[in-house]
Amino acid sequence: MYQSIDIVYVECQTRFAYSDTTLSCGTLTFFSDIRQMNINHFIATLTVRLLLGFIFLMQGYGKVVTWGVERVYQMDFFYPVFKDLLPDSIIRATAYYTSYIELIGGFMVVIGFKRDYALYALASVLVMVTFGHGLAEPIWNLSHVMYRAVLLVTLLIMPREWDRYSVDFLLRKK
């Protein structure tokens, strides 16, 4: 795509430069706008991916490395809240699953490796968190989920071709 844009751009410049008359070169403006639009798509995708990835990565890092998952499990928002509603094994598995998926999935999203699979796993975490918060209390602060969900869904609907600054793009080029 860039080669055809560059050819038209150079051709338009050349015709304009060597012409005795003033030429209207609308294609130059059009293709220049397309180039800028593509760069904006690439940067927007990178920004959304990095924001979401770092949110999950740092949250997972805090749970796995800083606190430890067993401590997270014992904290006020896991075991004490759900001990009367769910079996211990489900509560423990959820604490481990969500913590490690946030850490690993967040890292994968940051570097852009197997991005869609990482997003699917992170979406499952958001569904679990939504279910868990709703189970714990019917009216809860949606900010735990909504910003992440909006960024995640945005990334899922952005075309893969826009994700130029990623490991996946480098692997596809080979």
VMD Tcl script that builds the backbone (N, CA, C; Angstrom):
set m [mol new atoms 522]
animate dup $m
set s [atomselect $m all]
$s set {name element resname resid chain x y z} {
  {N N MET 1 A 0.828 -1.194 0.000}
  {CA C MET 1 A 0.000 0.000 0.000}
  {C C MET 1 A 0.868 1.251 0.000}
  {N N TYR 2 A 1.939 1.242 0.793}
  {CA C TYR 2 A 2.789 2.424 0.842}
  {C C TYR 2 A 3.480 2.683 -0.488}
  {N N GLN 3 A 3.845 1.617 -1.215}
  {CA C GLN 3 A 4.530 1.818 -2.486}
  {C C GLN 3 A 3.653 2.591 -3.469}
  {N N SER 4 A 2.370 2.247 -3.551}
  {CA C SER 4 A 1.499 2.962 -4.474}
  {C C SER 4 A 1.298 4.407 -4.024}
  {N N ILE 5 A 1.241 4.635 -2.721}
  {CA C ILE 5 A 1.109 6.005 -2.219}
  {C C ILE 5 A 2.359 6.798 -2.568}
  {N N ASP 6 A 3.523 6.220 -2.348}
  {CA C ASP 6 A 4.776 6.910 -2.639}
  {C C ASP 6 A 4.905 7.216 -4.128}
  {N N ILE 7 A 4.515 6.280 -4.984}
  {CA C ILE 7 A 4.607 6.491 -6.431}
  {C C ILE 7 A 3.713 7.651 -6.846}
  {N N VAL 8 A 2.475 7.641 -6.393}
  {CA C VAL 8 A 1.557 8.731 -6.747}
  {C C VAL 8 A 2.088 10.047 -6.200}
  {N N TYR 9 A 2.607 10.031 -4.982}
  {CA C TYR 9 A 3.124 11.241 -4.358}
  {C C TYR 9 A 4.293 11.806 -5.170}
  {N N VAL 10 A 5.247 10.951 -5.522}
  {CA C VAL 10 A 6.409 11.402 -6.297}
  {C C VAL 10 A 5.976 11.846 -7.687}
  {N N GLU 11 A 5.102 11.091 -8.315}
  {CA C GLU 11 A 4.624 11.439 -9.647}
  {C C GLU 11 A 3.922 12.789 -9.628}
  {N N CYS 12 A 3.111 13.018 -8.637}
  {CA C CYS 12 A 2.383 14.271 -8.511}
  {C C CYS 12 A 3.351 15.427 -8.296}
  {N N GLN 13 A 4.348 15.221 -7.450}
  {CA C GLN 13 A 5.342 16.266 -7.212}
  {C C GLN 13 A 6.101 16.572 -8.484}
  {N N THR 14 A 6.477 15.529 -9.210}
  {CA C THR 14 A 7.255 15.707 -10.427}
  {C C THR 14 A 6.448 16.471 -11.471}
  {N N ARG 15 A 5.207 16.075 -11.706}
  {CA C ARG 15 A 4.374 16.773 -12.683}
  {C C ARG 15 A 4.196 18.227 -12.286}
  {N N PHE 16 A 3.991 18.454 -11.025}
  {CA C PHE 16 A 3.768 19.815 -10.550}
  {C C PHE 16 A 5.040 20.646 -10.700}
  {N N ALA 17 A 6.183 20.042 -10.376}
  {CA C ALA 17 A 7.443 20.785 -10.402}
  {C C ALA 17 A 7.873 21.151 -11.819}
  {N N TYR 18 A 7.617 20.291 -12.800}
  {CA C TYR 18 A 8.076 20.544 -14.163}
  {C C TYR 18 A 7.009 21.148 -15.067}
  {N N SER 19 A 5.873 21.445 -14.517}
  {CA C SER 19 A 4.792 21.979 -15.322}
  {C C SER 19 A 4.873 23.506 -15.369}
  {N N ASP 20 A 4.526 24.072 -16.552}
  {CA C ASP 20 A 4.467 25.519 -16.681}
  {C C ASP 20 A 3.157 26.057 -16.114}
  {N N THR 21 A 2.197 25.196 -15.965}
  {CA C THR 21 A 0.899 25.634 -15.465}
  {C C THR 21 A 0.700 25.118 -14.051}
  {N N THR 22 A -0.226 25.714 -13.369}
  {CA C THR 22 A -0.544 25.267 -12.023}
  {C C THR 22 A -1.473 24.063 -12.132}
  {N N LEU 23 A -1.049 22.956 -11.553}
  {CA C LEU 23 A -1.851 21.737 -11.587}
  {C C LEU 23 A -2.516 21.530 -10.230}
  {N N SER 24 A -3.745 21.092 -10.281}
  {CA C SER 24 A -4.423 20.715 -9.052}
  {C C SER 24 A -4.088 19.257 -8.793}
  {N N CYS 25 A -3.488 19.003 -7.723}
  {CA C CYS 25 A -3.057 17.634 -7.439}
  {C C CYS 25 A -3.827 17.095 -6.249}
  {N N GLY 26 A -5.116 16.867 -6.438}
  {CA C GLY 26 A -5.981 16.382 -5.369}
  {C C GLY 26 A -5.575 15.023 -4.851}
  {N N THR 27 A -4.983 14.194 -5.725}
  {CA C THR 27 A -4.576 12.869 -5.261}
  {C C THR 27 A -3.463 12.972 -4.238}
  {N N LEU 28 A -2.629 13.998 -4.360}
  {CA C LEU 28 A -1.558 14.178 -3.395}
  {C C LEU 28 A -2.144 14.380 -1.998}
  {N N THR 29 A -3.101 15.263 -1.903}
  {CA C THR 29 A -3.731 15.527 -0.618}
  {C C THR 29 A -4.440 14.281 -0.117}
  {N N PHE 30 A -5.149 13.594 -1.013}
  {CA C PHE 30 A -5.892 12.404 -0.639}
  {C C PHE 30 A -4.961 11.327 -0.085}
  {N N PHE 31 A -3.881 11.034 -0.818}
  {CA C PHE 31 A -2.977 9.979 -0.381}
  {C C PHE 31 A -2.167 10.400 0.838}
  {N N SER 32 A -1.872 11.665 0.949}
  {CA C SER 32 A -1.192 12.153 2.148}
  {C C SER 32 A -2.103 11.985 3.360}
  {N N ASP 33 A -3.394 12.252 3.192}
  {CA C ASP 33 A -4.360 12.056 4.274}
  {C C ASP 33 A -4.459 10.584 4.657}
  {N N ILE 34 A -4.429 9.699 3.655}
  {CA C ILE 34 A -4.486 8.265 3.929}
  {C C ILE 34 A -3.262 7.845 4.725}
  {N N ARG 35 A -2.089 8.323 4.334}
  {CA C ARG 35 A -0.862 7.977 5.053}
  {C C ARG 35 A -0.974 8.435 6.509}
  {N N GLN 36 A -1.423 9.659 6.733}
  {CA C GLN 36 A -1.555 10.169 8.093}
  {C C GLN 36 A -2.604 9.375 8.865}
  {N N MET 37 A -3.707 9.009 8.190}
  {CA C MET 37 A -4.749 8.231 8.831}
  {C C MET 37 A -4.200 6.862 9.254}
  {N N ASN 38 A -3.396 6.225 8.391}
  {CA C ASN 38 A -2.811 4.933 8.733}
  {C C ASN 38 A -1.879 5.058 9.928}
  {N N ILE 39 A -1.068 6.081 9.962}
  {CA C ILE 39 A -0.182 6.293 11.106}
  {C C ILE 39 A -1.013 6.493 12.368}
  {N N ASN 40 A -2.080 7.262 12.256}
  {CA C ASN 40 A -2.960 7.462 13.414}
  {C C ASN 40 A -3.570 6.142 13.880}
  {N N HIS 41 A -3.959 5.280 12.941}
  {CA C HIS 41 A -4.501 3.964 13.302}
  {C C HIS 41 A -3.451 3.153 14.052}
  {N N PHE 42 A -2.227 3.162 13.555}
  {CA C PHE 42 A -1.157 2.379 14.174}
  {C C PHE 42 A -0.872 2.878 15.591}
  {N N ILE 43 A -0.791 4.196 15.746}
  {CA C ILE 43 A -0.486 4.783 17.059}
  {C C ILE 43 A -1.666 4.590 18.016}
  {N N ALA 44 A -2.892 4.739 17.517}
  {CA C ALA 44 A -4.075 4.539 18.366}
  {C C ALA 44 A -4.136 3.098 18.867}
  {N N THR 45 A -3.874 2.151 17.988}
  {CA C THR 45 A -3.895 0.740 18.375}
  {C C THR 45 A -2.814 0.456 19.406}
  {N N LEU 46 A -1.623 0.970 19.167}
  {CA C LEU 46 A -0.529 0.787 20.121}
  {C C LEU 46 A -0.888 1.380 21.482}
  {N N THR 47 A -1.458 2.566 21.480}
  {CA C THR 47 A -1.809 3.236 22.734}
  {C C THR 47 A -2.844 2.440 23.516}
  {N N VAL 48 A -3.899 2.010 22.850}
  {CA C VAL 48 A -4.950 1.233 23.521}
  {C C VAL 48 A -4.370 -0.075 24.044}
  {N N ARG 49 A -3.547 -0.725 23.217}
  {CA C ARG 49 A -2.951 -2.002 23.627}
  {C C ARG 49 A -2.042 -1.836 24.844}
  {N N LEU 50 A -1.220 -0.796 24.833}
  {CA C LEU 50 A -0.319 -0.571 25.966}
  {C C LEU 50 A -1.080 -0.193 27.239}
  {N N LEU 51 A -2.083 0.665 27.104}
  {CA C LEU 51 A -2.882 1.034 28.280}
  {C C LEU 51 A -3.514 -0.198 28.924}
  {N N LEU 52 A -4.210 -0.975 28.124}
  {CA C LEU 52 A -4.883 -2.156 28.650}
  {C C LEU 52 A -3.871 -3.169 29.181}
  {N N GLY 53 A -2.828 -3.398 28.415}
  {CA C GLY 53 A -1.822 -4.378 28.825}
  {C C GLY 53 A -1.172 -4.016 30.146}
  {N N PHE 54 A -0.784 -2.758 30.293}
  {CA C PHE 54 A -0.144 -2.349 31.544}
  {C C PHE 54 A -1.111 -2.361 32.726}
  {N N ILE 55 A -2.380 -2.033 32.495}
  {CA C ILE 55 A -3.362 -2.113 33.582}
  {C C ILE 55 A -3.412 -3.540 34.126}
  {N N PHE 56 A -3.557 -4.513 33.228}
  {CA C PHE 56 A -3.630 -5.909 33.665}
  {C C PHE 56 A -2.286 -6.408 34.187}
  {N N LEU 57 A -1.209 -6.080 33.494}
  {CA C LEU 57 A 0.115 -6.544 33.903}
  {C C LEU 57 A 0.444 -6.084 35.322}
  {N N MET 58 A 0.229 -4.814 35.591}
  {CA C MET 58 A 0.575 -4.288 36.911}
  {C C MET 58 A -0.360 -4.831 37.999}
  {N N GLN 59 A -1.613 -5.036 37.643}
  {CA C GLN 59 A -2.539 -5.624 38.608}
  {C C GLN 59 A -2.130 -7.064 38.911}
  {N N GLY 60 A -1.801 -7.818 37.875}
  {CA C GLY 60 A -1.340 -9.195 38.071}
  {C C GLY 60 A -0.024 -9.256 38.811}
  {N N TYR 61 A 0.882 -8.334 38.506}
  {CA C TYR 61 A 2.175 -8.280 39.197}
  {C C TYR 61 A 1.960 -8.039 40.696}
  {N N GLY 62 A 1.081 -7.115 41.002}
  {CA C GLY 62 A 0.786 -6.842 42.412}
  {C C GLY 62 A 0.246 -8.066 43.127}
  {N N LYS 63 A -0.636 -8.794 42.469}
  {CA C LYS 63 A -1.253 -9.962 43.100}
  {C C LYS 63 A -0.287 -11.145 43.207}
  {N N VAL 64 A 0.498 -11.385 42.154}
  {CA C VAL 64 A 1.360 -12.564 42.127}
  {C C VAL 64 A 2.689 -12.312 42.835}
  {N N VAL 65 A 3.333 -11.203 42.540}
  {CA C VAL 65 A 4.690 -10.955 43.038}
  {C C VAL 65 A 4.691 -10.171 44.348}
  {N N THR 66 A 3.963 -9.061 44.377}
  {CA C THR 66 A 4.017 -8.189 45.551}
  {C C THR 66 A 3.309 -8.815 46.753}
  {N N TRP 67 A 2.066 -9.215 46.592}
  {CA C TRP 67 A 1.292 -9.767 47.698}
  {C C TRP 67 A 1.432 -11.279 47.813}
  {N N GLY 68 A 1.424 -11.948 46.676}
  {CA C GLY 68 A 1.343 -13.401 46.653}
  {C C GLY 68 A -0.110 -13.808 46.530}
  {N N VAL 69 A -0.381 -14.791 45.683}
  {CA C VAL 69 A -1.774 -15.162 45.392}
  {C C VAL 69 A -2.479 -15.713 46.624}
  {N N GLU 70 A -1.752 -16.427 47.454}
  {CA C GLU 70 A -2.391 -16.976 48.656}
  {C C GLU 70 A -2.873 -15.852 49.571}
  {N N ARG 71 A -2.108 -14.797 49.647}
  {CA C ARG 71 A -2.533 -13.641 50.459}
  {C C ARG 71 A -3.737 -12.955 49.814}
  {N N VAL 72 A -3.741 -12.856 48.486}
  {CA C VAL 72 A -4.887 -12.280 47.765}
  {C C VAL 72 A -6.132 -13.102 48.063}
  {N N TYR 73 A -5.974 -14.406 48.049}
  {CA C TYR 73 A -7.092 -15.308 48.335}
  {C C TYR 73 A -7.677 -15.042 49.724}
  {N N GLN 74 A -6.816 -14.757 50.694}
  {CA C GLN 74 A -7.259 -14.518 52.070}
  {C C GLN 74 A -7.794 -13.098 52.292}
  {N N MET 75 A -7.540 -12.192 51.364}
  {CA C MET 75 A -7.939 -10.788 51.546}
  {C C MET 75 A -9.456 -10.627 51.559}
  {N N ASP 76 A -9.869 -9.445 51.969}
  {CA C ASP 76 A -11.289 -9.141 52.153}
  {C C ASP 76 A -12.154 -9.367 50.915}
  {N N PHE 77 A -11.573 -9.252 49.730}
  {CA C PHE 77 A -12.413 -9.327 48.538}
  {C C PHE 77 A -12.469 -10.708 47.892}
  {N N PHE 78 A -11.876 -11.728 48.513}
  {CA C PHE 78 A -12.000 -13.076 47.966}
  {C C PHE 78 A -12.676 -14.020 48.966}
  {N N TYR 79 A -11.909 -14.746 49.689}
  {CA C TYR 79 A -12.452 -15.800 50.545}
  {C C TYR 79 A -13.509 -15.316 51.540}
  {N N PRO 80 A -13.245 -14.284 52.319}
  {CA C PRO 80 A -14.267 -13.870 53.307}
  {C C PRO 80 A -15.612 -13.492 52.676}
  {N N VAL 81 A -15.579 -12.953 51.472}
  {CA C VAL 81 A -16.814 -12.523 50.810}
  {C C VAL 81 A -17.598 -13.712 50.266}
  {N N PHE 82 A -16.897 -14.710 49.732}
  {CA C PHE 82 A -17.570 -15.784 48.997}
  {C C PHE 82 A -17.643 -17.121 49.748}
  {N N LYS 83 A -17.085 -17.191 50.941}
  {CA C LYS 83 A -17.002 -18.480 51.649}
  {C C LYS 83 A -18.364 -19.120 51.906}
  {N N ASP 84 A -19.409 -18.312 52.064}
  {CA C ASP 84 A -20.747 -18.862 52.292}
  {C C ASP 84 A -21.517 -19.113 50.994}
  {N N LEU 85 A -20.986 -18.626 49.875}
  {CA C LEU 85 A -21.685 -18.733 48.598}
  {C C LEU 85 A -21.103 -19.787 47.659}
  {N N LEU 86 A -19.785 -19.992 47.731}
  {CA C LEU 86 A -19.115 -20.886 46.792}
  {C C LEU 86 A -18.184 -21.846 47.525}
  {N N PRO 87 A -17.925 -23.003 46.921}
  {CA C PRO 87 A -16.962 -23.933 47.531}
  {C C PRO 87 A -15.552 -23.320 47.549}
  {N N ASP 88 A -14.792 -23.691 48.557}
  {CA C ASP 88 A -13.435 -23.184 48.734}
  {C C ASP 88 A -12.573 -23.410 47.482}
  {N N SER 89 A -12.720 -24.573 46.865}
  {CA C SER 89 A -11.888 -24.888 45.691}
  {C C SER 89 A -12.153 -23.911 44.536}
  {N N ILE 90 A -13.381 -23.492 44.351}
  {CA C ILE 90 A -13.710 -22.539 43.280}
  {C C ILE 90 A -13.153 -21.160 43.615}
  {N N ILE 91 A -13.243 -20.761 44.852}
  {CA C ILE 91 A -12.721 -19.457 45.262}
  {C C ILE 91 A -11.210 -19.423 45.076}
  {N N ARG 92 A -10.519 -20.469 45.515}
  {CA C ARG 92 A -9.063 -20.536 45.389}
  {C C ARG 92 A -8.651 -20.580 43.910}
  {N N ALA 93 A -9.316 -21.410 43.128}
  {CA C ALA 93 A -8.985 -21.508 41.698}
  {C C ALA 93 A -9.204 -20.168 40.994}
  {N N THR 94 A -10.262 -19.468 41.365}
  {CA C THR 94 A -10.539 -18.160 40.771}
  {C C THR 94 A -9.457 -17.153 41.135}
  {N N ALA 95 A -9.012 -17.166 42.374}
  {CA C ALA 95 A -7.952 -16.245 42.800}
  {C C ALA 95 A -6.675 -16.499 42.002}
  {N N TYR 96 A -6.308 -17.761 41.838}
  {CA C TYR 96 A -5.095 -18.094 41.089}
  {C C TYR 96 A -5.268 -17.797 39.602}
  {N N TYR 97 A -6.398 -18.237 39.048}
  {CA C TYR 97 A -6.635 -18.031 37.616}
  {C C TYR 97 A -6.607 -16.546 37.250}
  {N N THR 98 A -7.387 -15.741 37.968}
  {CA C THR 98 A -7.463 -14.319 37.614}
  {C C THR 98 A -6.120 -13.623 37.815}
  {N N SER 99 A -5.409 -13.958 38.865}
  {CA C SER 99 A -4.126 -13.304 39.136}
  {C C SER 99 A -3.093 -13.620 38.058}
  {N N TYR 100 A -2.965 -14.896 37.702}
  {CA C TYR 100 A -1.964 -15.272 36.706}
  {C C TYR 100 A -2.353 -14.852 35.289}
  {N N ILE 101 A -3.636 -14.899 34.972}
  {CA C ILE 101 A -4.071 -14.442 33.644}
  {C C ILE 101 A -3.840 -12.948 33.508}
  {N N GLU 102 A -4.090 -12.177 34.562}
  {CA C GLU 102 A -3.815 -10.743 34.511}
  {C C GLU 102 A -2.334 -10.490 34.278}
  {N N LEU 103 A -1.474 -11.217 34.963}
  {CA C LEU 103 A -0.026 -11.038 34.816}
  {C C LEU 103 A 0.459 -11.467 33.435}
  {N N ILE 104 A 0.168 -12.687 33.056}
  {CA C ILE 104 A 0.671 -13.232 31.789}
  {C C ILE 104 A -0.047 -12.600 30.598}
  {N N GLY 105 A -1.370 -12.523 30.681}
  {CA C GLY 105 A -2.133 -11.916 29.590}
  {C C GLY 105 A -1.788 -10.451 29.400}
  {N N GLY 106 A -1.609 -9.725 30.509}
  {CA C GLY 106 A -1.221 -8.323 30.428}
  {C C GLY 106 A 0.117 -8.162 29.726}
  {N N PHE 107 A 1.088 -9.012 30.072}
  {CA C PHE 107 A 2.401 -8.964 29.413}
  {C C PHE 107 A 2.280 -9.265 27.924}
  {N N MET 108 A 1.489 -10.279 27.584}
  {CA C MET 108 A 1.304 -10.636 26.175}
  {C C MET 108 A 0.667 -9.490 25.385}
  {N N VAL 109 A -0.276 -8.803 25.997}
  {CA C VAL 109 A -0.913 -7.664 25.322}
  {C C VAL 109 A 0.090 -6.521 25.164}
  {N N VAL 110 A 0.894 -6.250 26.177}
  {CA C VAL 110 A 1.881 -5.177 26.091}
  {C C VAL 110 A 2.828 -5.396 24.914}
  {N N ILE 111 A 3.353 -6.604 24.767}
  {CA C ILE 111 A 4.311 -6.852 23.674}
  {C C ILE 111 A 3.618 -7.208 22.363}
  {N N GLY 112 A 2.325 -7.459 22.420}
  {CA C GLY 112 A 1.589 -7.780 21.204}
  {C C GLY 112 A 1.858 -9.183 20.699}
  {N N PHE 113 A 1.969 -10.137 21.606}
  {CA C PHE 113 A 2.202 -11.535 21.235}
  {C C PHE 113 A 0.939 -12.343 21.479}
  {N N LYS 114 A 0.447 -12.999 20.418}
  {CA C LYS 114 A -0.815 -13.751 20.508}
  {C C LYS 114 A -1.889 -12.881 21.149}
  {N N ARG 115 A -1.963 -11.651 20.653}
  {CA C ARG 115 A -2.811 -10.619 21.241}
  {C C ARG 115 A -4.257 -11.068 21.432}
  {N N ASP 116 A -4.862 -11.616 20.397}
  {CA C ASP 116 A -6.275 -11.976 20.491}
  {C C ASP 116 A -6.521 -13.055 21.538}
  {N N TYR 117 A -5.641 -14.064 21.609}
  {CA C TYR 117 A -5.807 -15.108 22.619}
  {C C TYR 117 A -5.668 -14.529 24.021}
  {N N ALA 118 A -4.713 -13.626 24.187}
  {CA C ALA 118 A -4.549 -12.959 25.488}
  {C C ALA 118 A -5.811 -12.158 25.827}
  {N N LEU 119 A -6.376 -11.478 24.835}
  {CA C LEU 119 A -7.592 -10.692 25.069}
  {C C LEU 119 A -8.769 -11.587 25.444}
  {N N TYR 120 A -8.863 -12.765 24.824}
  {CA C TYR 120 A -9.943 -13.687 25.177}
  {C C TYR 120 A -9.811 -14.125 26.637}
  {N N ALA 121 A -8.592 -14.439 27.050}
  {CA C ALA 121 A -8.367 -14.854 28.440}
  {C C ALA 121 A -8.682 -13.709 29.397}
  {N N LEU 122 A -8.241 -12.503 29.044}
  {CA C LEU 122 A -8.522 -11.344 29.902}
  {C C LEU 122 A -10.016 -11.029 29.937}
  {N N ALA 123 A -10.709 -11.261 28.833}
  {CA C ALA 123 A -12.167 -11.077 28.822}
  {C C ALA 123 A -12.828 -12.051 29.802}
  {N N SER 124 A -12.316 -13.272 29.874}
  {CA C SER 124 A -12.880 -14.239 30.825}
  {C C SER 124 A -12.681 -13.752 32.269}
  {N N VAL 125 A -11.539 -13.099 32.524}
  {CA C VAL 125 A -11.306 -12.531 33.861}
  {C C VAL 125 A -12.334 -11.446 34.151}
  {N N LEU 126 A -12.586 -10.587 33.172}
  {CA C LEU 126 A -13.565 -9.516 33.379}
  {C C LEU 126 A -14.958 -10.079 33.638}
  {N N VAL 127 A -15.311 -11.159 32.955}
  {CA C VAL 127 A -16.612 -11.793 33.192}
  {C C VAL 127 A -16.666 -12.356 34.609}
  {N N MET 128 A -15.588 -13.018 35.038}
  {CA C MET 128 A -15.541 -13.557 36.403}
  {C C MET 128 A -15.631 -12.448 37.446}
  {N N VAL 129 A -14.905 -11.362 37.220}
  {CA C VAL 129 A -14.920 -10.246 38.166}
  {C C VAL 129 A -16.322 -9.636 38.227}
  {N N THR 130 A -16.953 -9.485 37.082}
  {CA C THR 130 A -18.312 -8.945 37.043}
  {C C THR 130 A -19.267 -9.851 37.803}
  {N N PHE 131 A -19.173 -11.146 37.558}
  {CA C PHE 131 A -20.018 -12.112 38.256}
  {C C PHE 131 A -19.752 -12.076 39.759}
  {N N GLY 132 A -18.475 -12.067 40.121}
  {CA C GLY 132 A -18.103 -12.071 41.530}
  {C C GLY 132 A -18.576 -10.830 42.271}
  {N N HIS 133 A -18.363 -9.664 41.661}
  {CA C HIS 133 A -18.828 -8.432 42.305}
  {C C HIS 133 A -20.355 -8.418 42.421}
  {N N GLY 134 A -21.020 -8.867 41.361}
  {CA C GLY 134 A -22.480 -8.918 41.392}
  {C C GLY 134 A -23.003 -9.895 42.425}
  {N N LEU 135 A -22.293 -10.998 42.599}
  {CA C LEU 135 A -22.680 -11.988 43.595}
  {C C LEU 135 A -22.463 -11.453 45.015}
  {N N ALA 136 A -21.378 -10.717 45.200}
  {CA C ALA 136 A -21.047 -10.179 46.524}
  {C C ALA 136 A -22.003 -9.069 46.936}
  {N N GLU 137 A -22.308 -8.199 45.989}
  {CA C GLU 137 A -23.255 -7.111 46.275}
  {C C GLU 137 A -23.907 -6.676 44.963}
  {N N PRO 138 A -25.233 -6.550 44.981}
  {CA C PRO 138 A -25.971 -6.264 43.743}
  {C C PRO 138 A -25.593 -4.927 43.095}
  {N N ILE 139 A -25.295 -3.932 43.894}
  {CA C ILE 139 A -24.900 -2.637 43.341}
  {C C ILE 139 A -23.457 -2.398 43.755}
  {N N TRP 140 A -22.574 -2.337 42.758}
  {CA C TRP 140 A -21.146 -2.200 43.036}
  {C C TRP 140 A -20.519 -1.209 42.070}
  {N N ASN 141 A -19.305 -0.804 42.363}
  {CA C ASN 141 A -18.581 0.181 41.576}
  {C C ASN 141 A -18.112 -0.445 40.256}
  {N N LEU 142 A -18.729 -0.044 39.163}
  {CA C LEU 142 A -18.413 -0.614 37.855}
  {C C LEU 142 A -17.036 -0.224 37.326}
  {N N SER 143 A -16.379 0.736 37.969}
  {CA C SER 143 A -15.079 1.174 37.460}
  {C C SER 143 A -14.048 0.054 37.487}
  {N N HIS 144 A -14.280 -0.995 38.266}
  {CA C HIS 144 A -13.360 -2.132 38.288}
  {C C HIS 144 A -13.326 -2.851 36.943}
  {N N VAL 145 A -14.396 -2.745 36.212}
  {CA C VAL 145 A -14.519 -3.531 34.985}
  {C C VAL 145 A -14.681 -2.672 33.719}
  {N N MET 146 A -15.451 -1.614 33.789}
  {CA C MET 146 A -15.879 -0.922 32.573}
  {C C MET 146 A -14.733 -0.358 31.734}
  {N N TYR 147 A -13.773 0.316 32.330}
  {CA C TYR 147 A -12.675 0.883 31.538}
  {C C TYR 147 A -11.881 -0.215 30.850}
  {N N ARG 148 A -11.635 -1.270 31.573}
  {CA C ARG 148 A -10.893 -2.393 30.990}
  {C C ARG 148 A -11.705 -3.040 29.862}
  {N N ALA 149 A -13.000 -3.194 30.090}
  {CA C ALA 149 A -13.861 -3.814 29.076}
  {C C ALA 149 A -13.912 -2.968 27.808}
  {N N VAL 150 A -14.016 -1.661 27.951}
  {CA C VAL 150 A -14.069 -0.782 26.779}
  {C C VAL 150 A -12.759 -0.869 25.990}
  {N N LEU 151 A -11.631 -0.819 26.680}
  {CA C LEU 151 A -10.338 -0.942 25.994}
  {C C LEU 151 A -10.195 -2.309 25.327}
  {N N LEU 152 A -10.612 -3.355 26.031}
  {CA C LEU 152 A -10.499 -4.712 25.494}
  {C C LEU 152 A -11.356 -4.900 24.242}
  {N N VAL 153 A -12.593 -4.484 24.315}
  {CA C VAL 153 A -13.483 -4.627 23.161}
  {C C VAL 153 A -12.987 -3.763 21.992}
  {N N THR 154 A -12.491 -2.589 22.296}
  {CA C THR 154 A -11.938 -1.729 21.251}
  {C C THR 154 A -10.807 -2.440 20.530}
  {N N LEU 155 A -9.902 -3.060 21.272}
  {CA C LEU 155 A -8.802 -3.794 20.637}
  {C C LEU 155 A -9.300 -4.966 19.813}
  {N N LEU 156 A -10.304 -5.649 20.311}
  {CA C LEU 156 A -10.827 -6.805 19.567}
  {C C LEU 156 A -11.453 -6.403 18.228}
  {N N ILE 157 A -12.051 -5.222 18.156}
  {CA C ILE 157 A -12.700 -4.835 16.898}
  {C C ILE 157 A -11.778 -4.038 15.974}
  {N N MET 158 A -10.622 -3.613 16.475}
  {CA C MET 158 A -9.661 -2.934 15.598}
  {C C MET 158 A -9.037 -3.971 14.664}
  {N N PRO 159 A -8.907 -3.646 13.385}
  {CA C PRO 159 A -8.298 -4.607 12.454}
  {C C PRO 159 A -6.871 -4.955 12.868}
  {N N ARG 160 A -6.535 -6.203 12.712}
  {CA C ARG 160 A -5.205 -6.702 13.076}
  {C C ARG 160 A -4.099 -5.952 12.327}
  {N N GLU 161 A -4.392 -5.502 11.117}
  {CA C GLU 161 A -3.396 -4.790 10.307}
  {C C GLU 161 A -2.960 -3.469 10.940}
  {N N TRP 162 A -3.770 -2.927 11.822}
  {CA C TRP 162 A -3.424 -1.673 12.493}
  {C C TRP 162 A -2.413 -1.888 13.610}
  {N N ASP 163 A -2.239 -3.118 14.047}
  {CA C ASP 163 A -1.345 -3.406 15.171}
  {C C ASP 163 A 0.071 -3.663 14.657}
  {N N ARG 164 A 0.690 -2.601 14.140}
  {CA C ARG 164 A 2.004 -2.697 13.500}
  {C C ARG 164 A 3.157 -2.843 14.480}
  {N N TYR 165 A 3.042 -2.266 15.643}
  {CA C TYR 165 A 4.149 -2.243 16.595}
  {C C TYR 165 A 3.968 -3.354 17.620}
  {N N SER 166 A 4.080 -4.603 17.137}
  {CA C SER 166 A 3.833 -5.760 17.993}
  {C C SER 166 A 4.677 -6.941 17.534}
  {N N VAL 167 A 4.845 -7.895 18.421}
  {CA C VAL 167 A 5.555 -9.133 18.080}
  {C C VAL 167 A 4.778 -9.882 17.002}
  {N N ASP 168 A 3.452 -9.918 17.124}
  {CA C ASP 168 A 2.636 -10.605 16.117}
  {C C ASP 168 A 2.894 -10.061 14.713}
  {N N PHE 169 A 2.999 -8.749 14.567}
  {CA C PHE 169 A 3.260 -8.142 13.259}
  {C C PHE 169 A 4.633 -8.574 12.737}
  {N N LEU 170 A 5.624 -8.577 13.605}
  {CA C LEU 170 A 6.962 -8.995 13.188}
  {C C LEU 170 A 6.961 -10.444 12.747}
  {N N LEU 171 A 6.236 -11.296 13.442}
  {CA C LEU 171 A 6.163 -12.725 13.063}
  {C C LEU 171 A 5.395 -12.917 11.762}
  {N N ARG 172 A 4.382 -12.112 11.508}
  {CA C ARG 172 A 3.610 -12.211 10.259}
  {C C ARG 172 A 4.434 -11.773 9.062}
  {N N LYS 173 A 5.341 -10.845 9.259}
  {CA C LYS 173 A 6.166 -10.319 8.157}
  {C C LYS 173 A 7.139 -11.365 7.639}
  {N N LYS 174 A 7.549 -12.317 8.481}
  {CA C LYS 174 A 8.550 -13.328 8.076}
  {C C LYS 174 A 7.994 -14.321 7.110}
}
mol reanalyze $m
mol bondsrecalc $m
mol representation Tube
mol addrep $m
